[in-house]
Amino acid sequence: MTSLVGAALAGHMSTAIQGDSKAQGGVLIAGPGDRIDYLYRNSEAGDYPETETLLSKVAELSAA
């Protein structure tokens, strides 16, 4: 049984879109105070920053 069929049988179905369908996400790493240490804005659905980039930035900030 595929995961799609299994999810449907369990009652997990897609319904109407909720919220703003054009809104895009992103990643923000904030420092102390009002400082933004890293900002990545998604340009389209499925657009994510590289995991290594995020881990490197977090490691850099943790060492500071």
DRENPA-3360 file (N, C-alpha, C; in nm, 2 decimals, always signed):
BEGIN
1 = MTSLVGAA = +0.09/-0.12/+0.00/+0.00/+0.00/+0.00/+0.09/+0.12/+0.00 ~ +0.06/+0.21/-0.09/+0.15/+0.34/-0.10/+0.12/+0.43/+0.02 ~ +0.21/+0.51/+0.05/+0.19/+0.60/+0.16/+0.07/+0.70/+0.14 ~ +0.05/+0.73/+0.01/-0.06/+0.82/-0.02/-0.20/+0.75/+0.01 ~ -0.21/+0.63/-0.03/-0.33/+0.56/-0.01/-0.35/+0.53/+0.14 ~ -0.24/+0.50/+0.21/-0.24/+0.48/+0.36/-0.29/+0.61/+0.43 ~ -0.23/+0.72/+0.39/-0.27/+0.85/+0.45/-0.42/+0.88/+0.43 ~ -0.47/+0.85/+0.30/-0.61/+0.87/+0.27/-0.70/+0.78/+0.35;
9 = LAGHMSTA = -0.66/+0.66/+0.37/-0.74/+0.57/+0.45/-0.74/+0.60/+0.59 ~ -0.64/+0.67/+0.64/-0.63/+0.71/+0.78/-0.71/+0.85/+0.80 ~ -0.76/+0.90/+0.69/-0.84/+1.02/+0.71/-0.76/+1.15/+0.68 ~ -0.64/+1.14/+0.63/-0.56/+1.26/+0.61/-0.57/+1.30/+0.46 ~ -0.66/+1.39/+0.44/-0.68/+1.43/+0.30/-0.65/+1.58/+0.28 ~ -0.61/+1.62/+0.16/-0.59/+1.76/+0.13/-0.73/+1.83/+0.12 ~ -0.74/+1.94/+0.18/-0.86/+2.02/+0.17/-0.83/+2.15/+0.11 ~ -0.92/+2.25/+0.12/-0.90/+2.38/+0.06/-0.78/+2.44/+0.12;
17 = IQGDSKAQ = -0.72/+2.53/+0.04/-0.60/+2.60/+0.08/-0.64/+2.70/+0.20 ~ -0.55/+2.70/+0.30/-0.58/+2.79/+0.41/-0.47/+2.90/+0.41 ~ -0.51/+3.02/+0.43/-0.41/+3.13/+0.44/-0.38/+3.18/+0.30 ~ -0.27/+3.25/+0.29/-0.23/+3.31/+0.16/-0.15/+3.21/+0.08 ~ -0.20/+3.17/-0.03/-0.13/+3.07/-0.11/+0.00/+3.12/-0.18 ~ +0.01/+3.25/-0.18/+0.13/+3.31/-0.24/+0.24/+3.33/-0.14 ~ +0.22/+3.32/-0.01/+0.32/+3.34/+0.09/+0.43/+3.24/+0.08 ~ +0.55/+3.29/+0.09/+0.67/+3.20/+0.09/+0.74/+3.20/+0.23;
25 = GGVLIAGP = +0.80/+3.10/+0.26/+0.87/+3.09/+0.38/+1.02/+3.13/+0.37 ~ +1.09/+3.08/+0.47/+1.24/+3.11/+0.47/+1.30/+3.07/+0.60 ~ +1.42/+3.11/+0.62/+1.49/+3.08/+0.74/+1.55/+3.21/+0.80 ~ +1.53/+3.23/+0.92/+1.59/+3.35/+0.99/+1.67/+3.30/+1.11 ~ +1.79/+3.34/+1.13/+1.87/+3.31/+1.25/+1.89/+3.44/+1.31 ~ +1.84/+3.46/+1.43/+1.85/+3.59/+1.50/+1.95/+3.58/+1.61 ~ +2.02/+3.69/+1.63/+2.12/+3.70/+1.74/+2.06/+3.77/+1.85 ~ +2.15/+3.81/+1.95/+2.10/+3.89/+2.06/+2.04/+4.03/+2.02;
33 = GDRIDYLY = +1.95/+4.07/+2.09/+1.89/+4.20/+2.06/+1.81/+4.20/+1.93 ~ +1.83/+4.30/+1.85/+1.76/+4.31/+1.72/+1.84/+4.26/+1.60 ~ +1.95/+4.19/+1.63/+2.04/+4.15/+1.52/+1.99/+4.03/+1.44 ~ +2.00/+4.03/+1.31/+1.96/+3.92/+1.22/+2.10/+3.87/+1.17 ~ +2.13/+3.75/+1.20/+2.26/+3.69/+1.16/+2.25/+3.62/+1.03 ~ +2.14/+3.57/+0.99/+2.12/+3.50/+0.87/+1.98/+3.51/+0.82 ~ +1.95/+3.54/+0.69/+1.82/+3.55/+0.64/+1.82/+3.48/+0.50 ~ +1.73/+3.39/+0.48/+1.71/+3.33/+0.35/+1.56/+3.33/+0.32;
41 = RNSEAGDY = +1.53/+3.39/+0.21/+1.39/+3.40/+0.17/+1.36/+3.30/+0.05 ~ +1.27/+3.21/+0.07/+1.23/+3.12/-0.04/+1.18/+3.20/-0.16 ~ +1.23/+3.16/-0.28/+1.18/+3.22/-0.40/+1.06/+3.15/-0.46 ~ +1.04/+3.02/-0.42/+0.92/+2.94/-0.46/+0.91/+2.82/-0.37 ~ +0.80/+2.76/-0.38/+0.77/+2.64/-0.30/+0.88/+2.54/-0.32 ~ +0.93/+2.48/-0.21/+1.04/+2.38/-0.22/+1.18/+2.44/-0.23 ~ +1.19/+2.57/-0.22/+1.32/+2.64/-0.23/+1.37/+2.65/-0.09 ~ +1.48/+2.58/-0.05/+1.54/+2.58/+0.08/+1.69/+2.61/+0.08;
49 = PETETLLS = +1.74/+2.67/+0.18/+1.89/+2.69/+0.19/+1.95/+2.55/+0.21 ~ +2.08/+2.55/+0.17/+2.16/+2.42/+0.19/+2.17/+2.40/+0.34 ~ +2.15/+2.27/+0.38/+2.17/+2.24/+0.52/+2.30/+2.27/+0.57 ~ +2.41/+2.24/+0.49/+2.54/+2.27/+0.53/+2.56/+2.42/+0.56 ~ +2.50/+2.50/+0.48/+2.51/+2.65/+0.50/+2.45/+2.69/+0.64 ~ +2.34/+2.63/+0.67/+2.27/+2.66/+0.80/+2.36/+2.61/+0.92 ~ +2.41/+2.48/+0.91/+2.49/+2.43/+1.01/+2.62/+2.50/+1.03 ~ +2.68/+2.55/+0.92/+2.80/+2.63/+0.93/+2.77/+2.76/+1.00;
57 = KVAELSAA = +2.66/+2.82/+0.97/+2.63/+2.95/+1.03/+2.60/+2.94/+1.18 ~ +2.53/+2.83/+1.22/+2.50/+2.81/+1.36/+2.63/+2.78/+1.43 ~ +2.72/+2.70/+1.37/+2.85/+2.67/+1.44/+2.93/+2.79/+1.45 ~ +2.93/+2.88/+1.35/+3.01/+3.00/+1.36/+2.95/+3.09/+1.47 ~ +2.82/+3.10/+1.48/+2.76/+3.19/+1.58/+2.78/+3.13/+1.72 ~ +2.78/+3.00/+1.73/+2.80/+2.93/+1.86/+2.94/+2.95/+1.91 ~ +3.04/+2.96/+1.82/+3.18/+2.98/+1.86/+3.21/+3.12/+1.90 ~ +3.13/+3.21/+1.86/+3.15/+3.36/+1.89/+3.12/+3.39/+2.03;
% end
